[in-house]
Amino acid sequence: MSLWSKSQVTLSIAAGMVLATLPAAAQSVWHLITPDEEARDDVAPHAPALPDRFGPPTIDLLRPDLSRPIHNPTTIELRFSPGPGATIDMASFSATYGWLGIDVTRRLLQHAVTTGNGLIARDVDLPLGNHRITLSIADTTGRASSRTFSLSVAR
């Protein structure tokens, strides 16, 4: 006894032939946007796009002066500048040391005075030699930047 009747088999074969003639993409079409979503978006207020000049925040090292060797103890003073319409998110600040990226953020912040747009750490003792410090910061729009500073510490 067959589970399929002759008409079911004929219908199944016909449906298969129709599907076989369609392009593969047409068989699995899905909608990224529904007609209702499109209609709501069409009447929504359109915010102007931010011009490209509104880039990520900038990180400036005000002290020490890296154009000459640094002597201990030194002061590290940083200024962060957000783009228009944003403020600096100090909670996003991070500082790493060297090629291994050793996280020194907490140590630096424990000894620094922070402001809304920077920090200052006095009486910092650094080992003699050449060092790399990478600083990162983000603003309240989520734009982030990092900057690596190379410094030389002398006696």
trRosetta pair geometry for C-beta under 8 A, 3 or more apart (Angstrom, degrees):
i j d omega theta_ij theta_ji phi_ij phi_ji
2 5 7.3 136 101 -84 116 31
4 8 4.6 -132 -164 86 87 124
4 9 5.1 99 138 -57 128 90
4 12 7.5 -42 -154 -4 141 143
5 8 4.7 97 52 5 76 102
5 9 7.2 -142 93 -4 41 87
6 9 5.8 -55 -150 36 32 112
6 10 6.4 33 153 -19 66 107
7 10 5.6 -51 -145 38 34 112
7 11 6.2 35 154 -19 65 106
8 11 5.7 -54 -145 39 30 111
8 12 6.2 33 154 -21 64 108
9 12 5.6 -54 -146 36 29 113
9 13 6.4 29 155 -18 64 105
10 13 5.9 -55 -148 36 29 109
10 14 6.3 29 153 -19 64 108
11 14 5.7 -56 -147 37 31 112
11 15 6.3 31 155 -19 65 106
12 15 5.8 -53 -146 36 29 110
12 16 6.4 31 154 -19 62 107
13 16 5.7 -55 -150 36 31 113
13 17 6.4 32 153 -21 64 105
14 17 5.7 -54 -150 33 32 111
14 18 6.6 31 152 -19 65 103
15 18 5.8 -53 -150 34 33 110
15 19 6.4 29 154 -14 66 107
16 19 5.8 -56 -145 40 31 109
16 20 6.1 36 154 -25 65 108
17 20 5.6 -52 -146 33 31 115
17 21 6.8 29 155 -20 62 103
18 21 6.1 -60 -158 31 32 108
18 22 7.2 32 148 -23 64 102
19 22 5.8 -52 -156 25 40 112
19 27 6.3 70 -162 -107 95 119
22 26 4.5 -112 174 80 112 127
22 27 5.7 131 102 -57 125 87
23 26 4.9 95 61 0 80 104
23 27 7.6 -146 95 -10 47 85
24 27 5.9 -56 -161 26 38 114
24 28 7.3 -7 159 13 68 105
25 28 6.8 -85 -155 52 33 83
25 29 6.8 64 152 -73 70 80
26 29 6.0 -11 -148 -36 38 113
31 34 5.8 87 123 -87 138 53
33 37 4.8 -130 -166 87 83 123
33 38 5.1 96 140 -60 123 90
33 41 7.6 -45 -157 3 136 144
34 37 4.6 97 52 5 78 102
34 38 7.0 -142 93 -5 42 86
35 38 5.6 -54 -147 36 33 114
35 39 6.3 34 155 -21 66 105
36 39 5.8 -54 -148 35 31 111
36 40 6.5 28 155 -16 65 105
37 40 5.8 -55 -147 38 32 109
37 41 6.2 31 155 -19 65 109
38 41 5.8 -58 -147 37 29 111
38 42 6.4 36 154 -28 64 104
39 42 5.7 -49 -150 26 31 116
39 43 7.1 8 159 -2 61 105
40 43 6.5 -72 -156 44 31 95
40 44 6.4 47 149 -44 67 103
41 44 5.4 -42 -146 10 37 121
50 54 4.7 -70 168 47 120 141
50 85 7.9 -129 -113 48 122 147
51 54 6.0 108 70 -5 69 95
52 55 7.4 24 165 -64 60 84
54 83 4.1 103 -160 174 76 145
54 84 6.1 -85 -110 43 109 86
54 85 7.3 -5 -140 37 140 113
54 143 8.0 -150 142 -48 83 164
55 83 6.2 160 55 -75 39 130
55 143 7.0 158 159 -174 41 144
55 145 7.9 59 142 -66 97 130
56 83 7.4 -111 -153 -29 4 114
56 138 7.9 -66 -155 -126 100 56
56 139 7.4 177 -159 3 58 108
56 143 4.2 -160 -110 160 67 105
56 144 5.9 -31 -144 80 127 19
56 145 3.8 138 127 -49 132 106
57 80 5.4 17 164 -178 131 95
57 81 6.0 164 -162 80 79 45
57 82 4.8 -39 -100 -99 102 53
57 83 6.9 -117 -80 -18 55 72
57 86 7.6 -118 -71 105 98 131
57 88 6.2 89 -124 -104 155 87
57 137 5.4 -71 84 102 138 108
57 138 7.0 152 12 -152 125 18
57 139 4.8 143 -49 -45 115 106
57 143 6.4 141 -15 103 73 102
57 144 7.5 -21 27 -134 97 28
57 145 5.5 -147 65 23 67 115
58 80 7.1 164 80 -155 51 49
58 81 4.6 -2 50 53 99 102
58 145 6.9 -13 -97 71 29 158
59 78 6.6 -24 -165 -164 86 110
59 79 7.8 150 -158 80 40 49
59 80 5.9 -13 -102 -104 64 76
59 135 5.3 170 -171 97 153 121
59 137 6.0 143 -80 18 108 120
59 145 6.4 -157 -14 102 104 111
59 146 7.5 5 0 -152 149 25
59 147 4.4 -158 67 18 126 132
60 78 6.9 144 78 -160 53 58
60 79 4.5 -15 62 61 106 95
60 80 7.7 -171 22 -76 75 30
60 81 7.1 39 -6 -8 112 107
61 64 7.7 -21 159 49 112 45
61 66 6.8 51 100 -24 139 120
61 76 7.6 -55 -147 -158 96 78
61 77 7.4 112 -168 78 53 58
61 78 6.1 -31 -105 -103 54 72
61 149 5.6 64 -39 -93 156 151
62 77 4.2 -53 67 101 107 108
62 78 6.9 -175 11 -93 89 17
62 79 5.7 68 -37 -11 116 106
62 118 7.9 25 -1 -158 125 148
63 74 7.5 -169 152 171 96 93
63 75 5.0 8 121 94 134 96
63 76 6.6 -168 97 -132 79 20
63 77 4.1 50 37 25 98 106
63 120 8.0 38 52 -132 118 92
64 70 4.7 82 114 -114 164 114
64 74 4.9 -35 -59 -172 131 129
64 75 6.7 130 -66 63 78 60
64 76 7.0 -48 -13 -92 78 56
64 151 7.1 86 67 -138 117 135
65 68 5.9 21 108 34 107 91
65 70 8.0 164 61 -89 59 82
66 70 7.7 -23 -105 -51 53 107
66 149 6.4 -130 -86 -169 152 107
66 150 7.3 105 -165 79 131 58
66 151 5.5 -99 -122 -102 98 83
69 152 5.0 -69 -114 104 75 102
69 153 6.8 106 -172 -144 86 14
69 154 3.6 32 161 -7 142 123
70 74 5.1 -9 -178 -79 114 153
70 126 6.8 30 102 50 131 138
70 151 5.7 11 -6 175 134 116
70 152 6.7 152 14 83 83 49
70 153 4.9 -43 72 -104 97 66
70 154 7.0 145 60 19 41 74
71 74 6.8 138 76 -69 44 97
71 153 7.5 132 -93 -159 24 71
71 154 6.2 -41 -83 72 73 81
71 155 7.3 6 -125 123 91 25
72 124 7.7 -108 -130 101 81 56
72 125 5.0 53 -152 -130 127 68
72 126 6.2 -158 -84 38 106 68
72 153 6.7 42 -43 -165 94 117
73 122 7.6 61 136 162 123 63
73 123 4.4 2 158 -148 153 52
73 124 6.0 137 -169 55 87 35
73 125 5.4 -55 -107 -72 86 71
74 124 5.2 -45 69 64 75 94
74 126 6.7 -16 26 3 122 113
74 153 8.0 -120 -16 -117 138 102
75 120 6.7 -3 -179 -170 106 91
75 121 6.8 168 -157 86 58 51
75 122 4.9 -14 -110 -112 95 62
75 123 7.5 22 -83 -20 70 36
75 124 6.8 135 -103 12 22 101
76 108 7.5 -57 79 -148 148 111
76 112 7.6 -60 80 -100 103 115
76 119 7.8 9 111 104 93 94
76 120 7.2 169 90 -151 55 43
76 121 4.6 4 54 54 99 101
76 124 5.5 30 -12 -8 104 156
77 118 7.1 30 179 164 71 128
77 119 7.5 -159 -141 97 45 49
77 120 4.6 3 -108 -111 84 86
77 121 7.8 -163 -70 28 48 58
78 118 5.0 -174 98 -153 66 89
78 119 5.3 16 49 48 103 78
78 120 7.6 -164 25 -74 62 48
78 135 6.7 -169 -126 -155 148 164
79 117 6.1 17 -159 137 72 96
79 118 4.3 -34 -105 -85 46 136
80 88 4.6 94 107 -112 129 145
80 93 8.0 -114 -53 -93 152 107
80 117 5.2 -147 63 -168 77 63
80 118 5.6 176 9 -76 76 64
80 137 5.0 -95 -125 131 139 170
81 88 7.9 -59 -98 -63 5 115
81 117 6.8 43 -84 -163 47 119
82 86 4.2 -129 165 96 131 98
82 87 5.6 -167 11 -135 160 14
82 88 5.2 -150 -45 -58 110 66
82 117 7.8 -112 -7 -116 88 99
82 139 4.0 112 -127 -114 114 134
82 140 7.4 14 -139 15 155 82
82 143 7.9 125 -149 66 84 115
83 86 5.4 47 62 29 73 120
83 139 6.7 -148 25 25 79 171
83 141 7.5 -47 57 28 111 139
83 143 6.7 23 9 55 123 156
85 141 7.2 52 109 -54 96 132
86 139 4.0 56 151 155 133 132
86 140 4.9 -178 -156 47 83 86
86 141 4.6 -78 -98 -10 128 105
86 143 7.1 -44 -119 32 176 113
87 116 6.7 -51 -173 177 114 112
87 139 6.4 157 82 -159 27 90
87 140 5.1 37 51 -11 73 125
88 116 6.3 136 51 160 107 66
88 117 5.4 136 6 -108 141 58
88 137 6.2 -20 -154 171 104 126
88 138 8.0 129 -157 89 59 38
88 139 5.7 -64 -103 -108 39 73
88 140 7.7 12 46 -26 3 82
89 92 4.4 55 101 0 107 115
89 137 7.4 159 62 -178 70 77
89 138 5.0 -20 50 87 119 85
89 139 6.0 140 -5 -151 90 17
89 140 5.5 138 -57 -72 100 59
90 93 5.5 -16 -167 -16 54 118
90 114 5.9 99 -157 173 145 139
90 116 7.1 -115 -41 -141 123 37
90 137 7.9 -23 -111 -139 40 105
92 136 7.3 -92 144 124 88 90
92 137 5.9 104 96 -155 101 46
92 138 3.9 -58 132 32 166 101
92 144 6.8 -122 161 -111 141 108
93 105 6.6 151 118 -146 81 112
93 109 7.3 129 95 -77 128 120
93 119 7.7 84 -155 -19 165 135
93 135 7.5 -24 -160 -168 84 89
93 136 7.1 152 -153 85 38 61
93 137 5.3 0 -98 -99 70 84
94 103 7.0 -56 -165 -137 103 94
94 105 4.8 -58 -140 -80 57 135
94 135 7.3 162 86 -154 52 45
94 136 4.6 0 54 53 95 105
94 137 8.0 -170 23 -67 62 49
95 103 7.6 106 80 -160 56 53
95 104 5.1 -61 105 76 102 85
95 105 4.8 147 34 -86 77 62
95 108 5.0 27 43 9 152 154
95 133 6.3 -9 -168 -175 98 103
95 134 7.2 157 -154 82 47 50
95 135 5.4 -10 -103 -103 78 72
95 136 7.8 -164 -70 22 38 71
96 101 4.3 -11 176 -158 143 64
96 102 6.1 142 -164 63 76 37
96 103 5.6 -39 -103 -93 81 47
96 104 6.6 135 -123 17 25 82
96 105 7.6 -15 -60 -41 57 88
96 133 7.3 160 80 -157 44 54
96 134 4.8 -10 58 58 94 100
97 100 7.8 3 93 63 69 85
97 101 7.6 124 58 -151 40 17
97 102 4.5 -31 58 62 94 99
97 104 5.0 56 -24 -16 111 129
97 131 7.0 -36 -157 -171 94 109
97 132 7.2 129 -167 83 48 64
97 133 5.8 -21 -104 -105 64 73
97 134 8.0 -158 -71 21 20 75
98 101 7.1 -110 80 -34 68 25
98 102 5.8 32 41 11 109 102
98 131 6.9 -67 -74 -153 75 75
98 132 5.7 110 -107 57 28 94
99 132 6.8 74 -53 48 60 139
101 134 7.1 -31 -117 40 79 133
103 106 7.4 49 138 5 100 91
104 107 4.9 -57 -168 48 74 117
104 108 5.5 77 132 -27 89 103
104 133 7.7 -65 51 -133 134 101
105 108 6.0 -66 -152 38 25 107
105 109 6.1 15 160 -12 66 112
106 109 5.9 -60 -143 42 28 106
106 110 6.3 36 156 -29 64 105
107 110 5.8 -50 -150 26 28 116
107 111 7.1 0 160 3 59 108
108 111 6.6 -81 -160 47 29 93
108 112 5.8 18 155 -22 71 125
108 119 7.7 87 147 120 103 151
108 121 6.0 -88 -164 -62 76 158
109 112 5.5 -65 -128 40 33 110
109 114 6.9 0 -141 -48 87 125
109 119 7.4 -80 -110 -136 66 157
111 121 5.1 66 107 -146 94 106
111 122 7.9 -131 157 49 98 55
111 123 7.8 -112 178 71 126 90
111 124 7.3 131 114 -87 142 84
112 119 4.3 28 164 175 136 119
112 120 6.2 153 -157 75 86 31
112 121 3.9 -56 -89 -73 87 91
113 119 6.6 162 80 -156 44 69
113 120 5.3 -12 55 59 93 87
113 121 7.7 172 15 -78 61 47
114 118 7.4 -172 -151 102 60 38
114 119 4.5 -29 -103 -99 68 96
115 118 5.3 9 52 56 104 73
115 119 6.9 -173 17 -80 71 43
121 124 5.5 61 121 -57 108 117
126 131 6.5 -106 -175 -1 126 158
126 151 7.5 -16 155 104 168 128
126 153 4.6 -154 100 -82 114 154
127 131 7.4 124 61 -65 88 126
127 153 6.6 131 94 68 38 147
128 153 5.3 -136 -124 102 36 100
128 154 6.9 54 -139 -126 91 20
128 155 6.6 4 -108 -62 127 67
129 152 7.4 -92 148 -146 25 64
129 153 6.2 3 43 53 39 93
130 150 6.7 -1 -173 -175 98 96
130 151 7.3 168 -151 89 55 40
130 152 5.2 -22 -98 -101 73 76
130 153 7.8 -173 -78 18 26 72
131 150 7.2 163 85 -154 44 53
131 151 5.3 -18 63 63 92 85
131 152 7.7 168 19 -86 73 30
131 153 6.7 28 0 -9 117 108
132 148 5.8 -3 -171 -174 102 109
132 149 7.2 158 -153 80 52 45
132 150 5.5 -23 -97 -99 74 70
132 151 8.0 161 -87 19 28 70
133 148 7.1 163 84 -152 38 60
133 149 5.2 -13 61 58 89 95
133 151 7.0 3 7 8 106 114
134 146 5.8 22 176 174 99 116
134 147 7.1 176 -150 89 62 32
134 148 4.4 -26 -97 -97 83 82
134 149 7.7 174 -84 17 36 64
135 146 6.4 174 90 -152 43 69
135 147 5.6 -13 59 59 91 81
135 148 7.8 168 17 -87 64 34
135 149 7.3 22 -1 -2 106 106
136 144 6.5 18 -177 179 99 108
136 145 7.0 -170 -143 99 64 38
136 146 3.9 -26 -94 -96 85 97
136 147 8.0 162 -81 16 47 57
137 144 6.9 -176 97 -146 35 71
137 145 6.5 -10 60 59 74 76
137 146 7.8 145 14 -89 56 53
138 142 6.3 -20 -178 -153 124 28
138 143 6.5 161 -155 84 75 39
138 144 3.9 -35 -94 -92 91 87
138 145 7.8 147 -91 13 50 55
139 142 7.4 -42 73 21 66 19
139 143 5.2 3 38 57 104 90
139 144 7.7 -162 11 -77 63 46
